[in-house]
Amino acid sequence: EKRRLNFDSLILALGSKPALPPIPGVDLPNVLTSDDVLSLTDRPQSLLIIGGGVIGIEIASAFATFGTKVTIVEALPEILANYDPELTTILRELLSKKGIEILTQTSISRITSSANTLRVHIDNAGNAKSEKILEAEKVLVCTGRKANINASALEALGIKTKQGRIVVNEQMQTSVPGIFAIGDCCSPMMLAHVASAEGEIAAENALGGNIK
């Protein structure tokens, strides 16, 4: 359905979408994104999570609590790489007590399917000779998210974008007067409370205010 709307002010809250890595096999059935996993109706017996960031760790903890065998594969030396190492150590111990296996400094070369499982080909520290294969019922890709925008279409309307996000000023206004943007589509900090605060600023200014 296409509709034409007239407005004095417009707030774009377009959100984000999963950013998929260029791994062969990432488009196979039962390879999930952080959006897909929320729609599962049955608990998988085993789940391999690619990415040890905030989203991956949160989902890993939840499914391990449900009884799923969870494995986390992270390319960096540690999970939650941007967080305090002391806290990360404590969290890793808690996750291990839940039965979660964590593999760091581990890269994935490809994903293949076999019978009723997925086969994830991994190697440690870039050593091809050490390649191993992990099997899981489902694979969850949690390697970040990106703004859910069509940059070329926005640019055609005069709305500037940069590095895949809508450009806004401190008042959350875009390069087009009367058009604002909030949340993941414009903010480098993809957090709900950040989007909420930005929404309040944009709403005030859309109604004639002048706040930052």
Order of alpha helices (4+ residues) and beta strands (2+ residues): beta-beta-beta-beta-alpha-beta-alpha-beta-beta-beta-beta-beta-beta-alpha-beta-beta-beta-alpha
